[in-house]
C-alpha cells in the first residue's frame, strides 16, 4: 500500500528534476544566442575596419594621382598619409606608407610584367628616381584588428 504523502513527495522530486533540466536547456540556449550575437557584432566591426583600410589606401592613391607626376618621387617617397578611424598595432593612429620602387632590375614581381620604368628600352637602371616615365608605387597600411595586427599592401604602377 502506498502512502499518499510519499507519492506526492516523489512526484515533486521528479518535477524538481524536470525543472532543473528545463532551466539548464534554457540557459544553454540563451548563452548560445548571446555568444552568436557577440560574434556577429565582432565580425561587423572587423568588416568596417577592413572597409576603412581600403578607403585609406584608395585615398592615398588618389592623392598621388592628383599630384604632379614629375615631382612624385621627390615629394612623396617614404612619406605617410593618415588612415582615419584605424589604429596601428602599436596603439598610435594608423598611417599609409608610400614607397616608390625605382630599381629596375630589382622590381618586385607583384607589379607584373613591367619592362622599363625610365623609357631607355632596357631594364638595367638601378636608380630611376629622376628619369622615370612609369612609377611603381607600393602603398602599405598596418592596422589593428580584434584578433591581432593586419597589413594591406597595394602595388600600383602610376603613369602620367
N, C-alpha and C positions, 0 to 999 in steps of 0.2 A: 504494500500500500504506500502510495506516495503522499508526502506531506506537501500541502499547497504552498507553504512558505518556502520550502526547498525548491520547488519547481519555479516559483516566481524569482527566486534568487538566481537560479541557473539561467532563466530567460534574460534577466537583467545583465548577467555576466556576459552572455553571448551578444547582447545588444551593445554593451560597452566595447567588446572586441570589434564588432561591425563599425561602430562609430570611430574607433581608433584607425581602422583600415581606411575608412572613407576620408578622414582628416589627412592621413598620410598621402593618399592618392591626390587629394585636392592640393596639398602643399607642394607636391612634386609638379603638378600641372601649373600652378601659379609661378613657381620658381623657373620652370622651363619657359613660360611666357616672358617673364622678366629678363631672363638671360638672352632670349632671342631678340627682345626689344633693344637691349643694350648692344648686342652685336650689330643689329640693323643701324642703330644710331652711329656706332663707330665706323661702319662701312660708308655711311652717308658723309660723315665728316672727312674720311680719307679721300673719297671721290672729289669732294670740294677742294681739298688741298692739292690733289693732282691737277684739277682744273686751273687753280690759281697758279700752279707751277707752269703749266702750258701757256697761260696768258702772259706770265712774266717773260718766258723765253720768246714768245712771238712779239711782245712789245720791244724787247731788246733788238730783235732782228729788224723790226720796223724803224727803230731809231737809227740803226746802221744803214739801212737802205735809204733813209731820208737825208743822211749826211752827204757831204761832198766826197765822192768816190776817191779822188786823187789824194785826199788827206786822211782817209780812214785809218790806215796803219799808224800814222803819227798821232792821231787824236785818240784812238780807242784801244790800241794794243795794251793788253794786260790791265784793262780798267774793269770796274764793276758798276752795275746798274742795280737799283733797288728792286726787290721782289716783294711787293706789298702783301701783307697778310700771312707771310710764311716765316718760319723760324729756322735758323741754321742749326745743325747738330750740336753746336757749342752753346746754344741759347741766345745768340745775338740775332738781329734781323737778317734774314737770308738775302743774298745778293746774287746776281747773274754775272759770271765772269766771262770776259771776252778775250779770245786769243786768236791771232791770225797765224796760220802756218805758211811761211814763205820760203821754206827749204824744199825746193822741187824734188830732189832725189829721196827725201825722207817724208813725203806726204803720206799720212795715214790712209789705209785702204777704205776707210769709211766715206771718203769724199767721192769714191767711184773712179771712173777712168779719166781723171784729169791729166791731160798730156803735157800741158805747158801753161804756166801761170804768168810768164813775163813776155810772151809773144816772140821769142827768138827762135822757135822751132825745135828746141832741144829741151830735155828735162834734166838740165845739169846745174842750174843756178842754185847756189847754196843760200843766198840771201837776196830775195827779190822784193825786199821791203820798199824799195824806191822805184822799182820798174814793173810792178805788177799790172796786168790787164784783166786778170781774174784774181779774186782774193778768197782763198779757202779760209773759212771762219768757223771756229769752234766756240759754241755758246754753252756754258755749263752752269747748272744750278744744283746745289746741295741743300736739302731741307729735311726737317724732322717730321716723321710720321709717328703714329701711335705705337708701331711695332719697332721703330728704330729709324736710322738715317736712310735717306733715299737720294739718288743722284740722277739727274736727267741731263743728257748732252745732245746737242744738235750739231751736225756737221753740214754746213751750207757753203756753197761757192757763190760769192757775190760778184756781179758783173755790173759795169756802168749802164 
